[in-house]
Amino acid sequence: MPKHWVTARYFGMFNKARRDRWVFGDRNSGRYLAKFSWTKIVRHQMVRGTSSVDDPALADYWAERRRKHKPAPAYAREPSGFA
């Protein structure tokens, strides 16, 4: 039994900037699920093995790490299910 209707109803090019036809979404509202492959990879610097936030001798080290940290983008902070 053909299942073409499932593809036609639930999948499409909802995000025009991506030009991806295999996006799951709702045609009536235009809302869609973001794909994991659209998420930018963020690399993190490793913390030194003996470094503890509680060590007062390393206060400058942790202050410097916090200063370098950029705030996360709004889309990463706010999980919403549908984009």
TAHUQUI-V765189 format. One record per pair of residues at least 6 apart in sequence whose ideal C-beta (glycine too) atoms are under 7 Angstrom apart, sorted by the first residue. I is the first residue (numbers start at 1). J is the second residue. D is the distance in whole Angstrom. If there is no record, write none. Layout:
I/J/D ; I/J/D
//
This chain:
10/24/6 ; 11/21/7 ; 11/22/6 ; 11/23/7 ; 11/24/6 ; 12/21/6 ; 12/23/7 ; 12/25/7 ; 12/27/7 ; 13/19/7 ; 13/20/7 ; 13/21/5 ; 13/23/7 ; 14/23/5 ; 14/25/4 ; 14/30/7 ; 14/32/4 ; 15/23/6 ; 15/32/6 ; 18/38/7 ; 23/32/5 ; 23/35/7 ; 24/32/6 ; 24/33/5 ; 25/31/6 ; 25/32/3 ; 25/33/7 ; 31/82/4 ; 31/83/7 ; 32/82/7 ; 32/83/6 ; 33/82/6 ; 33/83/7 ; 34/83/5 ; 51/58/6 ; 51/61/6 ; 52/58/7 ; 53/62/6
//
